[in-house]
């Protein structure tokens, strides 16, 4: 599976786009999250919404869902079709009621199903979204009272949503055969709703070597060479995972 990092920035980053990505396998294009900066980031990468086959959402913070309104309207008015939306079943109603309803509703169009082909996913179950792209949603801790789901792709690639440090989970994933971990990282301590670099540096070097850091702030250049065995994901680059 190829993964293009359309953005690698935290919610407050200004030098980087929101941490969203484009996964591709066998001609199928899956957008991972759709934040506020995503519409322009996707355009700058040479893609349009009409070239996407589906969208996968992790949680309902703006840097992960803030671009969905434009996506829905473009797909309706420019492409005359509903975009396929994969999302954890417990997030479907919160996404609509707390994020999308105010901007999208019009006339007889009053539900999320009027704008999206919603495909609810149950956490803990593996789904084949397309040949070469299978995903399991794993609930991870982020903000109290706001559920968030990270992604295990093809049983070997873990892509975190926003999550607090969970060394036990990372250890379990590696023991189960995960070879690559893309981990959101707040570079400065203390980590509150994200894993911070100091916490991640407590992991064994064997686990650090599998970790690529993303969702970082504008000060990332100050931390190069200080991330142990972990590497820093580059915005705009395509990786094989």
Residue pairs with C-beta under 8 A, 6 or more apart in sequence:
1 23
1 24
1 25
1 132
1 133
1 153
1 154
1 157
1 240
1 241
2 23
2 24
2 25
2 238
2 239
2 240
2 241
3 21
3 22
3 23
3 24
3 182
3 238
3 239
3 240
3 241
4 21
4 22
4 24
4 45
4 236
4 237
4 238
4 239
5 19
5 21
5 214
5 233
5 234
5 235
5 236
5 237
5 238
5 239
6 17
6 20
6 21
6 22
6 38
6 41
6 42
6 45
6 235
6 236
7 16
7 17
7 18
7 19
7 20
7 21
7 35
7 37
7 38
7 41
7 235
8 16
8 17
8 19
8 214
8 215
8 216
8 233
8 234
8 235
9 15
9 16
9 17
9 18
9 19
9 37
9 215
9 216
9 217
9 218
9 235
10 16
10 19
10 63
10 184
10 186
10 194
10 215
10 216
10 217
11 18
11 61
11 62
11 63
12 217
13 216
13 217
13 218
14 218
15 218
16 216
16 218
16 235
17 35
17 37
17 38
17 40
17 41
17 235
18 33
18 35
18 36
18 37
18 38
18 41
18 63
18 64
18 66
19 33
19 35
19 63
19 64
19 184
19 214
19 215
20 31
20 32
20 33
20 34
20 35
20 37
20 38
20 41
20 64
21 31
21 32
21 33
21 159
22 29
22 30
22 31
22 32
22 42
22 45
22 47
23 29
23 30
23 31
23 32
23 133
23 153
24 30
25 130
25 131
25 132
25 133
26 130
26 131
26 132
28 53
28 54
28 129
28 130
28 131
28 132
28 133
29 47
29 51
29 52
29 53
29 54
30 52
30 53
30 54
30 55
30 56
30 129
30 130
30 133
31 38
31 42
31 52
31 54
31 55
31 56
32 56
32 58
32 151
32 159
33 56
33 57
33 58
33 63
33 64
33 65
33 161
34 55
34 57
34 64
34 65
34 66
34 67
34 68
34 71
35 62
35 63
35 64
35 65
35 66
35 67
36 62
36 63
36 66
36 67
37 63
37 67
38 66
38 67
38 71
39 49
39 67
39 70
39 71
42 48
42 49
45 236
48 74
49 71
49 74
49 75
49 78
49 79
49 83
50 74
50 75
50 78
50 79
52 83
53 84
53 130
54 83
54 84
54 85
54 86
54 119
54 129
54 130
55 68
55 71
55 83
55 84
55 85
55 86
56 86
56 87
56 129
56 135
56 151
57 64
57 65
57 68
57 85
57 86
57 87
57 88
57 91
57 95
58 64
58 148
58 149
58 150
58 151
58 161
58 162
59 65
59 91
59 142
59 146
59 147
59 148
59 149
59 161
59 162
60 91
60 94
60 95
60 98
60 99
60 146
61 143
61 146
61 162
64 161
64 162
65 95
65 99
65 100
68 95
68 99
68 100
69 100
69 103
69 104
71 83
72 83
72 100
72 104
72 115
72 116
73 104
75 81
75 82
75 83
76 82
76 115
82 115
82 116
82 117
83 116
83 117
84 116
84 117
84 119
85 116
85 117
85 118
85 119
86 119
86 121
86 127
86 129
86 135
87 95
87 118
87 119
87 120
87 121
88 120
88 121
88 122
88 123
88 137
88 139
88 147
88 149
89 120
89 121
89 122
90 123
90 147
91 147
91 149
92 112
92 118
92 120
95 112
96 111
96 112
100 112
100 115
104 114
104 115
108 114
109 115
112 118
121 127
121 135
121 137
122 137
123 136
123 137
123 138
123 139
123 149
124 136
124 137
124 138
125 136
125 137
126 134
126 135
126 136
126 152
126 155
127 134
127 135
127 136
128 134
129 135
132 154
133 153
133 154
134 153
134 154
134 155
135 151
135 152
135 153
136 151
136 152
136 155
137 149
137 150
137 151
137 152
138 149
138 150
138 151
138 152
138 158
138 169
139 147
139 148
139 149
139 150
140 148
140 149
140 150
140 160
140 161
140 163
140 164
140 166
140 169
141 148
141 163
141 164
141 166
142 148
142 161
142 162
142 163
142 164
142 193
142 194
143 162
143 193
148 161
148 162
148 163
149 161
150 158
150 159
150 160
150 161
150 163
151 158
151 159
151 161
152 158
152 159
152 173
152 178
153 159
153 241
155 176
155 177
155 178
156 177
156 178
156 179
156 180
157 178
157 179
157 180
157 181
157 182
157 241
158 170
158 173
158 178
158 180
158 181
158 182
159 182
160 181
160 182
160 183
160 184
160 195
160 215
161 184
162 184
162 193
162 194
162 215
163 184
163 194
163 195
164 191
164 192
164 193
164 194
164 195
165 191
165 195
165 196
165 199
165 200
166 195
167 199
167 202
167 203
170 181
170 183
170 203
170 207
170 211
171 203
171 207
173 181
174 181
174 206
174 207
174 210
178 210
179 210
180 210
180 212
180 241
181 207
181 210
181 211
181 212
182 211
182 212
182 214
182 233
182 241
183 195
183 200
183 211
183 212
183 213
183 214
183 230
184 194
184 195
184 214
184 215
185 194
185 195
185 196
185 197
185 200
185 213
185 214
185 215
185 216
186 192
186 194
186 195
186 196
186 197
186 215
186 216
186 217
187 196
187 197
187 216
187 217
187 219
187 220
187 222
187 223
188 196
188 197
188 217
188 219
189 196
189 197
189 198
189 199
190 196
190 198
191 198
191 199
194 215
197 213
197 223
197 226
197 227
200 208
200 211
200 213
200 228
200 230
201 208
201 227
201 228
203 211
205 228
205 229
208 228
208 229
208 230
209 229
209 230
211 229
211 230
211 231
212 230
212 231
212 232
212 233
212 239
213 227
213 230
213 231
213 232
213 233
214 232
214 233
216 223
216 232
220 232
223 232
224 232
233 239
